[in-house]
């Protein structure tokens, strides 16, 4: 629609007075040329957004889908060839290298004895040499069990009272769901993105009737039981020196049935420290989600009460109030700056965009080189190599901002980079500050996958409970802990 409006403006400009001078005509032609260039960029971006690839590279998940199909085809063809071709001599058969099956899995052993203990050729008795062991991995479908607790009751003839042992503590008092079942349901929804109504259908195939309303009630109880852990995680998160922050939409159902509102899932995380560095400084990785009905910056201020470190964010204005007092320092995201120049290079292969992308690539090469070093060493390397490189890049942007058309996409990319420049330089002062905000976007990605399955949260409270549970499970995954455990 914006492009059509601009075209209408150009059509209006084409109705020219007859008394224009040559200088006025040249000015008008130059203006129309610039407008035409801008509209061509907008059209190319619209085409890219609708028909082009959404990312520079295939995601690992997409590549794995391709690998699955290719490997399945190869396996099927090999099976057909084995049936069609004569068997190869044993000496020419190459045994594939297989990974040993996990030792912690239970083993069910069965022995296959020969039909006779005498040699079938000469009839002499056979003597034992060794056991030839063949292990195959099997699967037993998940099964439900009923845990029956019997408490004998005893009466006192003298006091006329009845005594029995106390029941163990339960997540749901007087409920039928044991911790294992509650964990299974929670993991299915919050880690494997399986909605409750689908779980209800899966349970029904096993002959277990658990309605969606029952599962929803249990999920609510789990959220309440885990609330103290969620609050503790928030306290630990706000004690960190550096945090990432970002937000993503999450539809919330309003009070009236069938109506929905646009809510947001705010995400906060500690940096993705390399394993070697994390072991040296004993840092823990944490991520936390906060469901709120809007995108107002006040929600971030409330959540980060007590935090006095560095916050890595994009250019969203909602975070600006956090930095006004000076208690929290702002660090920029170089990936966001790079993204704008990449869009221009992808649309029209602008040479300036190529130069900026090449310069940013060198900065990322340095980060990959020093990612496992200590915080002090990373700071020294950044000041020695990245700082002069950034100074050169800054001088290039300053020199080119007046050389490109003021309404072009490349000019907007330059202005955005110069506007964010003080925040982009923040990572030079501290080796613990990351160069970009990609880590929090990676933490949000599982939420985006789940959102495609859940579609919405039933209410604001339900969204907040779900955010708390996902915070604990995602934090467990970041630290290499099995979420089920």
HELIX and SHEET records of a PDB file:
HELIX    1   1 UNK A    2  UNK A   13  1                                  12    
HELIX    2   2 UNK A   22  UNK A   51  1                                  30    
HELIX    3   3 UNK A   60  UNK A   84  1                                  25    
HELIX    4   4 UNK A   90  UNK A   92  5                                   3    
HELIX    5   5 UNK A  179  UNK A  190  1                                  12    
HELIX    6   6 UNK A  196  UNK A  205  1                                  10    
HELIX    7   7 UNK A  212  UNK A  225  1                                  14    
HELIX    8   8 UNK A  227  UNK A  238  1                                  12    
HELIX    9   9 UNK A  275  UNK A  281  1                                   7    
HELIX   10  10 UNK A  297  UNK A  303  1                                   7    
HELIX   11  11 UNK A  317  UNK A  319  5                                   3    
HELIX   12  12 UNK A  320  UNK A  324  1                                   5    
HELIX   13  13 UNK A  334  UNK A  348  1                                  15    
HELIX   14  14 UNK A  351  UNK A  370  1                                  20    
HELIX   15  15 UNK A  375  UNK A  381  1                                   7    
HELIX   16  16 UNK A  382  UNK A  386  3                                   5    
HELIX   17  17 UNK A  387  UNK A  400  1                                  14    
HELIX   18  18 UNK A  409  UNK A  419  1                                  11    
HELIX   19  19 UNK A  421  UNK A  424  1                                   4    
HELIX   20  20 UNK A  425  UNK A  428  5                                   4    
HELIX   21  21 UNK A  438  UNK A  454  1                                  17    
HELIX   22  22 UNK A  460  UNK A  478  1                                  19    
SHEET    1   A 2 UNK A 154  UNK A 156  0                                        
SHEET    2   A 2 UNK A 161  UNK A 163 -1                                        
SHEET    1   B 5 UNK A 287  UNK A 292  0                                        
SHEET    2   B 5 UNK A 260  UNK A 269 -1                                        
SHEET    3   B 5 UNK A 242  UNK A 253 -1                                        
SHEET    4   B 5 UNK A 310  UNK A 312  1                                        
SHEET    5   B 5 UNK A 329  UNK A 331  1                                        
END                                                                             
